Amino acid sequence: MDSHTLIFRAHSSSRYSLAALVGVVETDHRLSELAIEAPIELSTSTIRKSVAKGPTILAHSVMSTQTDRIYKEVREVREKFGNSVTIVGGGPHVSARPMELLENGFDYVVIGEGEKTFPELLWYLMNDKDPTDILGVVGKITQDCPAPRDLDPVNLDTHPPFALGMNIVGPIEVTRGCPYSCKFCCTPFLTGGRVRNRSIDSITYWLTRAVERSGFDRTWFLSPNALSYGGRGRTVEEDKLEGLLRTVTKIEGLKEVFFGSFPSEVRPEFVTRPILEMMMSYVANKTLQIGLQSSSNRMLKLTNRHHTVEDGLEAINTTLDSGFIPHVDMIFGLPGETKKELHESIDLCQSLAEMGAKTHGHVFMPLPGSAYENEAPGRLDSESRKLLGELSRKKLLTGSWSTQESMAEILSSRKS
């Protein structure tokens, strides 16, 4: 077997998937001879040196907002190195639009969760086998592409959450999947309605190793709804939640645990004073990320949120009373939203600021795989931009809302 090199392109937008996927590769004994690199900048010299040593595999984890940059890089690699580099991809955008990547220069793409399929793909390439024989791998001659729901779900406990060997560490994903089907979100398409939890034993094992090997002294947990940990996603499992926090905060050398703060969030109807008071005795974060999304009950019902504005306001007040600062997620320009409703959502952001909360703002993007992928991109009128800009300058509003309008237009222009 020739000496192979995997160049996994690192980028801030996909750093969590990078950590998890490099982790599964470096712990797979079949791939022990595979050299792994994870450059932040993909230079010609890096690829040239790798190709000179032997077969080279270039991997990208692709989010829908990254496609312009990634397709440009792939074109440049093809122009300079031809087929001497095998280019593979995975990630949310791949699962929704696999053929688009193949048309833009990729050789193979992984649909769905990558923890099992990606190392299998690498092993096939290293042994001159056809990767399209793997369920979930699509190549240029593939006739039928499976949907993620057609593939077996991953057991989080059987895979590392990050790459200790290369010291690529990050948050631990403790929950995957969501039983709700919000129309603006692609999670239902990618992971289905079945919620899976990483066990406390697995979380403790990897955190302990990270502390010992990497000097890890703080951790964040990833979950689409942190307060659902330990259950099936529709109720708070208080005993399991406290069991997680109690156990991990006892790990020697781990000084801070962040839970329910960005990049995770919590659903408003899960927020109660007893739960937050329990959390306060364990967590280091002073903020709680709450997904409200709109000030209109009509829009919340239309988008299938399964909670009301009143649920959100109650959660925000409870959060403030419990000593946390609410960071409230809002989406502007949702499909069907009137100008009046848009302005009312922005007015709510101002009211929340006066209460002591902050807002994390988004402009609606028609994400591939979501129920709204074929809807028009979110657009702001000049008055809305001005009001949101003032909140941002006062540091009462965070988020990439100012650039998401153009991203949304790009996504809309590439509708399948």
N, C-alpha and C positions, 0 to 999 in steps of 0.2 A: 504494500500500500504506500502510495506517494505521501510525502509530507504535505499536509494541508494546513491552510491558514484561514481562520474566520475573522473577517473585519466587520464588526458590528458597529455601524455608524451611531455614535452617541449624539444626542441632542436634548436640550433641556425639556422640550415638550414631551419626549417619550422616555425620560430617564427611569421611570418606575418599571416599565416593561423591559427596558434594557437590564436593569438589576435582576429582575426575576428570571429572564430568559438566559442571561449569562450564567446565573446561578444553577439552572438545571443542566446547562451544557458542561460546566466545570465539575459537576458531581456525577456525571454519567461516565462510568468506567470504560464504556466502549469508545469514548471520545478523548481518552487520555493523551493521545498523540496529536490532537488538534491544537495548534497554536491559536490563541485568541487575542485579538486587539480590539480596543473600543475607543477610537480617536474622536475627539470633539470636532476637529477639523479634518475633513477627508482630503488629504493632499495626494497629488500625483505621485510624489516620491514614496509615500507609504504603500500605495498599491503596486508601484513598480518593483520595490524591494520584495514584496510578498510574492508577486508573480515570478520573479527571478528564482525564488526558493522552491516554488512548487504550486500546485493547484490552489486557487484563491476563491473564497466565497465571500461575497459582500452582502450583508444583511441590513435591511431597513425595517423598523417598526413604524407603520404609516398611520397617522391620524388624518382625518379629512382636511384639516386646516394646514397640513404640511405638504400637500401634493405638489404645488408649484416648485418649491425648493427641491424636493426629492426627485421629481421627474427631470429637472434640469441637471442635477448631479448624475443621475443615471445616464442621461444622454452624453454627458461629458466623458464618463467612464467608458461607454461603448465606443465613442469616437477615438479614444486614445488606446484602448486595450482590447477592443473587439470581443470575441468570445473566450478570451483567455481568463476572464473573470465570470464566475457564475453569480448572478444577482438574484437574491431571494427576498421576499417580503412577507410581512404579517401585520396584524393590528386591526383596529376597527374599520378603517377604510377598505382594507383588503377583503374583509368578510362580506361587506356590502357590495363591493364592485371589483371582484377579482380580475375580470377580463380587462378592465381599464389599466391595471398595472401591467399585465402581460403585453398590452398594446403599447405601453410606454417603456418597454425595454427589460422588464423583469423576466427571468427564466422560469421561476416557480414561486408560488405564493401559498401561504398557509391560511386556511379558513378556520375561524373559531379560535378557541383557546390554544395557546402554543406550547404549554409545558410538556406535553407528551409528543406532539407532532413535530415540533421544531428539531429536537435532538435526533428524532428518527430520520427526518429529512437530511440532516448533516451526515448521519451514518450511511445512508444510502448513497449520497454523493461521494463520500470517502471510499466506498466500495464498488463504485461504478455500477450501481443499481439504478433502476428507473424510479425516481421519487413519486411519480404519479400513481404508483401502485399503493401508496399510503393513502388511506382514507383521510380526507381533509387537505391534501396537497393537490394543487391545480397547476397544470402546465399548459403550454400553448396548443397542445393537441387534445386537451381534455374536452369531452363533449358535454358532460353534465356536471355542474358545480353544486356541491352539497350546501345546504344552509347550516349555519352553526347549530340550530336546534336538532339537526339530524345526526350530530356527532355526540359521542359519550362525554358527559361532563367531567371535568377534572376534579380530583380529590385534592384539595389544597394541602392537606397534611403530608402527602407523598412527595412534595416538591419544596425546595428552599424558597424563601421569600426574596432573597437577594444573593449577591455573589461575594462571599467572604474571601474566596481565593484571590480575586482581583481587587478586593476592597471596594467593590461597587455596592454600597449599602444605601438603604433608604427606608421609607415607611413599610410596615408590614400590612399586607392586605388581609384583613381578618374576616371580611364578608364579601362574597361574590354573588351577584344576582339580585333581582328585585321582583317582588310579586305584583307591583303596580305597573301600569302600562302608560306612563305619561307620553303623550304623543310627540313631544319635542325631543325625546331622549332615545338613543339607540341601544341602551342597555337591554331592554326586553328582547330585541333582535339578536344581540350578541351572546347573552348568557341565559336568556329565558326567564321564566317566572320562578324557577326553583332557586331558593337561597341556600348557599353553602357557607359554613363557618370553618375557619381554621381553629383547631382545638387549642385550649389553653396550654396543654402539654407541648404542642408544636411551637406555639408562639414563645413560650418560656425557653425552650431548647435553643431556638435560633437567636433570641435576644441574649441569652447567656453567652453563647459562642461569639456573638458580635461584640459584646463587652470585653471578653477575654482576648479576642484576636485583633479587633480593630479599635479598641478604646472607645467604643460606642457608649455614650453616656446619656443619650436622650432618644426617644423614639416617638414616631407618629404612627397612627393606625389608619388604614384606608378602608372605607365602607361607604356604600351609597346611602346608608341610613345607620349611623353608628349605634343608635339606641336600640336597634333590633338585634344586636349581637347575641348569638346563642340560640336564636329561634328561627322561625320560618319567614320572618320579615314583616309580620302584621301586628305583632304585640311586643311590648317590652318584657324581656326575660330578666327581671331584676337580679335574681340570684346568680345567674350566669354572668351578667354584666359586672356585678360587683366582684364575683369570683375572678374574672379576668383582671380587673384593675388591682385587686388586692394582691394577686399572685405576682404580676409583673412589677409592681412597685416594691416588692421585696427582693428583687434581683440585685445582688451586691454590685455596686459600681454604676447601676443605672440611676441617674439622678432625676430625670424628668420624663414624664409620660404625657403625651398630648392626645386627647381623645375628643372627638366631636367638633374639632376645629378644622379649618381648611388644611388639606384638600378634601377632607370628608365633610359630610353635613348630616343634619338630622331632620326628620319630618316633624312639622309643628305639633301634630296630634300626639306625638310620643313624649313631648316635653311635660314633665310634672315637677313640682317642687321637691318631693322626696327623692326623685332620681337625681336631680341637679345637686341637692345637698349631699347626697352620697358621693357623687362625682367630685365635688369640691374638695373632699378630704383626700383624694388620690391624685388628681390631674394637675399638670403645671399650667395648662392654658387658661387664660382669663376670658377667652372668647368662645362663643358657641355659634357654629354655622347653621343657620336655619333656612330651609328651602320654602319660601312663600310663593315666589314667582310672579304674582300679580295682585293688584288691589281690587280686582273684579271677580266676584263669585261666578259671574257668567263665564269669564275666561277660564277660571279654575275648573269649572265643570266641563267646558269645551275641550280642554287639554287633558282631561281625565286624571286630575290630581287627587281626587278622593279626600280633599279637606277643604275647609272654607277660609275666607279672609279672617273671620272671627277666631278660628282655631289658631291662625298665625299670630294675631294680635295678642291672644291669651298666652301663647308660648313666649312671645317677646317680652311681655310684662312679667311673666314667671321667671324668665331668664334674668332680667334686670333685678328683680326682687331677690334672686338667689346669689347675686354677686358676680354673674358673668356679664360680658358685653355681647349682645346679639349682633352677629354679622348676617344680614338678611339677603338671601339670593333673590334677585328680581330679573325677569326677562322682559325686555321692551320690544314691541313690534311683533308680537305673536300673531299667527294667522287668525284673521277675524276680529282682531282688536281694533276698536274705533279710536279716532284721535282723542276723543274725550276720555276713554279708558286709559290710553297711554299717558295723558297728562295727569290723570288721577293717580296712576302708579308712581309717577315722578313726584307728585305732591306728597304721597305717602312716604317716599324716601326722605323728604324734608321733615315731615312730622316725626319719623323715626329718629332722625338726627337730634331733634329737639328733646326726644325722650331719653337720649343717651345711647342709642343704637347706631350702627353703621350699615351701609348697604354695599353688597357686591353685585355690580350691574353687568348685564349681558344684553346684547342685541340678538334676537332670534336668528339662528342659522339652520337651514334645512339639512340636517345631518343625514347622510346616507344610512339606511337601515332603520331610521325612525319612521313613525307613522306620518310625520310631516315632511318627509324628504322631498316631496314634489310640490310643496307649497312655496309661495313667493318669499324671498328673503326679507328679513326685517329691515325696516327703514325708519329713520327718525326725521321729523321736520326740524327746521332751523330753531324753533323755540325750544324744542325738547333738547337738542344738542347744547344749547346755551345753558339751560337749567342744569343738565347733567354735568356740564363743564364746571359750573360754579360749585356744585357739590364736590366734584373731584379736587378742585383747587383748595377747598376747605378741608380736604382729607376726610370727608364724610362718606365718600363713595370710592370704592376700589373696583378693579376688574378691567378687562380689555374691551369694554363696550365701544370705545372710540375706533378700534380697528376691526371690530367684528362685522360692521356693515359691509366693508369691502370683501372680507372673507366670505360672508353670506352670498354676495353677488357671484363670487368665483364658484362656490359650491352649486349655486343655482344654474350657472352656465354649463355645468357638467352633468346635468341630469341624465340618468340612464334612459 
